[in-house]
Amino acid sequence: MKNLAIANDVLSGKVYMVEMKDGEISSFRILSETPTHYIFSYSTNETVEVFEKAKKEVIGIFEVREWWDTKGKE
């Protein structure tokens, strides 16, 4: 499974599985990035939340389908 954060191969506007240093793994849309931060969004039934996370706090960013295919085999 290719870690797109390490490869610096993420596309703005796309949804990815994101793994954080604190153990959280969730799907987020990457809205943008700066040299030091990713700008993420996620939606609930009624709202869209936008937040930033320091790149050093992100362990990995993975294609959603690839992540699910790999986790399903474990």
Backbone hydrogen bonds in HBPLUS format (Angstrom, degrees):
<---DONOR---> <-ACCEPTOR-->    atom                        ^
c    i                          cat <-CA-CA->   ^        H-A-AA   ^      H-
h    n   atom  resd res      DA  || num        DHA   H-A  angle D-A-AA Bond
n    s   type  num  typ     dist DA aas  dist angle  dist       angle   num
A0007-ALA N   A0003-ASN O   3.16 MM   4  6.44 159.0  2.20 146.8 153.3     1
A0004-LEU N   A0061-ILE O   2.74 MM  57  5.22 146.9  1.85 173.9 164.3     2
A0008-ASN N   A0004-LEU O   2.88 MM   4  5.68 110.2  2.38 128.4 142.9     3
A0009-ASP N   A0004-LEU O   2.94 MM   5  5.01 165.3  1.96 145.8 150.7     4
A0008-ASN N   A0005-ALA O   3.26 MM   3  4.97 147.8  2.37  91.4 100.8     5
A0014-LYS N   A0011-LEU O   3.37 MM   3  5.90 160.6  2.41 134.7 135.0     6
A0013-GLY N   A0030-ILE O   2.48 MM  17  5.46 171.3  1.49 172.0 174.6     7
A0030-ILE N   A0014-LYS O   3.06 MM  16  5.91 162.5  2.09 158.1 155.6     8
A0016-TYR N   A0028-PHE O   2.91 MM  12  5.67 163.6  1.93 158.8 157.5     9
A0028-PHE N   A0016-TYR O   2.94 MM  12  5.67 153.2  2.02 162.9 168.6    10
A0017-MET N   A0062-PHE O   2.94 MM  45  5.16 164.1  1.97 157.1 158.2    11
A0062-PHE N   A0017-MET O   2.84 MM  45  5.16 163.5  1.87 153.5 159.0    12
A0018-VAL N   A0026-SER O   2.76 MM   8  5.53 170.9  1.77 161.9 163.7    13
A0026-SER N   A0018-VAL O   3.10 MM   8  5.53 153.5  2.18 148.8 152.0    14
A0019-GLU N   A0060-GLY O   2.84 MM  41  5.06 170.9  1.85 150.5 153.0    15
A0059-ILE N   A0019-GLU O   2.76 MM  40  5.48 143.3  1.89 142.9 154.3    16
A0060-GLY N   A0019-GLU O   3.20 MM  41  5.06 162.4  2.23 134.5 136.9    17
A0020-MET N   A0024-GLU O   2.86 MM   4  5.31 166.9  1.88 161.7 166.1    18
A0023-GLY N   A0020-MET O   3.04 MM   3  5.48 160.5  2.08 116.4 119.6    19
A0021-LYS N   A0057-GLU O   2.85 MM  36  5.40 154.6  1.91 154.2 153.6    20
A0029-ARG N   A0041-SER O   2.91 MM  12  5.17 170.5  1.92 156.2 157.0    21
A0041-SER N   A0029-ARG O   2.84 MM  12  5.17 134.5  2.05 142.6 154.3    22
A0031-LEU N   A0039-ILE O   2.75 MM   8  5.46 152.2  1.83 153.8 162.4    23
A0032-SER N   A0039-ILE O   3.43 MM   7  5.12 157.0  2.49 132.2 134.6    24
A0039-ILE N   A0032-SER O   2.88 MM   7  5.12 166.3  1.90 148.3 143.6    25
A0034-THR N   A0037-HIS O   2.78 MM   3  5.14 165.1  1.80 154.3 158.8    26
A0055-LYS N   A0036-THR O   2.79 MM  19  5.59 174.3  1.80 141.0 142.3    27
A0038-TYR N   A0053-LYS O   2.93 MM  15  5.45 165.5  1.95 155.3 156.9    28
A0053-LYS N   A0038-TYR O   2.96 MM  15  5.45 153.5  2.03 153.7 161.1    29
A0040-PHE N   A0051-PHE O   2.78 MM  11  5.45 155.6  1.84 171.1 177.3    30
A0051-PHE N   A0040-PHE O   2.97 MM  11  5.45 160.5  2.01 143.9 149.4    31
A0042-TYR N   A0049-GLU O   3.00 MM   7  5.48 147.7  2.11 147.9 156.8    32
A0049-GLU N   A0042-TYR O   2.82 MM   7  5.48 163.8  1.84 173.8 175.8    33
A0044-THR N   A0047-THR O   2.85 MM   3  5.34 161.9  1.89 152.8 158.6    34
A0057-GLU N   A0054-ALA O   2.86 MM   3  5.37 156.5  1.92 116.3 124.1    35
A0058-VAL N   A0055-LYS O   3.13 MM   3  5.28 160.5  2.17 107.3 113.4    36
A0067-TRP N   A0063-GLU O   2.92 MM   4  6.04 158.2  1.97 154.4 160.8    37
A0068-TRP N   A0064-VAL O   2.97 MM   4  6.22 167.0  1.98 159.3 161.6    38
A0069-ASP N   A0065-ARG O   2.88 MM   4  6.05 161.7  1.91 151.6 157.3    39
A0070-THR N   A0066-GLU O   3.00 MM   4  6.11 156.7  2.06 145.0 150.9    40
A0071-LYS N   A0067-TRP O   2.87 MM   4  6.07 166.3  1.88 154.1 158.3    41
A0072-GLY N   A0068-TRP O   2.88 MM   4  5.86 145.6  2.00 144.8 153.4    42
A0073-LYS N   A0070-THR O   3.20 MM   3  5.49 148.8  2.31 104.4 113.1    43
A0074-GLU N   A0071-LYS O   3.27 MM   3  5.36 154.8  2.33 101.5 108.9    44
